[in-house]
Amino acid sequence: MAEPTPQQVQDFIAAGLACEHLSVEGDGRHFFATIVSAEFEGLPRVRRHQRVYAALGERMREEIHALSMQTLTPAEYAASAPPAPAAPDCLH
């Protein structure tokens, strides 16, 4: 069985979970995902992770050795993003 790529893991998650933002990094066996979904609203971290595992299904047991996750609601993600740099004043 071939090891999945980060893009494939990202596609697997996106197919089973509506995400506003999704990024996956990894080496084929160990992955780190940042997942932003409105479906996480009101859920504790364990339930959020279970939701991602459900989206991955059997792949989590058969293809993916380890998955670390940061699971955020859109509001949590917006609050965690660094502020955009101020635009320079225009010269006339």
Buried (B, 14 or more C-beta within 10 A) or exposed (E): EEEBBBEBBBEBBBEBBEBBEBEBEBEBEEBBBBBBBEBBEEBEEEEBBEBBBEBBEEBBEEBBEEBEBBBBBBEBBEEEEEEEEEEEEEEE
